Amino acid sequence: MNKNNFSLYSYMVPGFLFQSIIVGGGYGTICWGFLLVYVIPMLTLGTYKIIKASRPS
């Protein structure tokens, strides 16, 4: 193995580890955050407002 191949591998391995561990876990966290912050309140408040608007006053 010459010096050029070693330097290429030294850049590839940390990049692969970053991509698989850090980024892969981050997308799951972003998904759960989106559900908690946007989807669940939208479903509950939206349902409440629809039911409230359909009732005669």
N, C-alpha and C positions, 0 to 999 in steps of 0.2 A: 504494500500500500504506500503510495507516494504522498507527499505533503499536500498536494491539491485535493486528492480524494478525502483526506482527513479533514481538511477545512470545510469541504462541502458537507460531510456528515455532521460536523459540529454545528452547522447551521440548521440542518434538517431535523435532527432529533429534538432539540428544544422547541422548534416550531410545531412538530407533530404533537408533543406533549401538551403544549399550550392549547392547540386546537382541540384535542380530544378531551382534556380534563377541564380546563378553565372555560372555554367557549361553550362546550357541550353542556356543562352544568349551568352556565349563565342563561342559556335559552330556556331551560326549564323553569328557572326562577322568574324570568321575564314573563313567561306564560302564566304562572300562578299569580304574579302581581297584576297582570292585565285582568285576569278573572276576578280577583278580589276588588280591584279599584273600579273597573268599568262594567263588567258583565253582570255581576251579582246585584249591585245597586240599580242598574238599568232594568233588570228583570223585576226586582221587588217594587221599586218606585213606579215603574211603568204599569205594572199590573194594578197597583193601588190606584193610580190615576185613571186607568180605564174603568175600573169598577166604580170609582167615585163619580165619573162623568156619566156612566150609564144609569145611575140611580136618579129617579125623579126627585127634585127638591121640594 
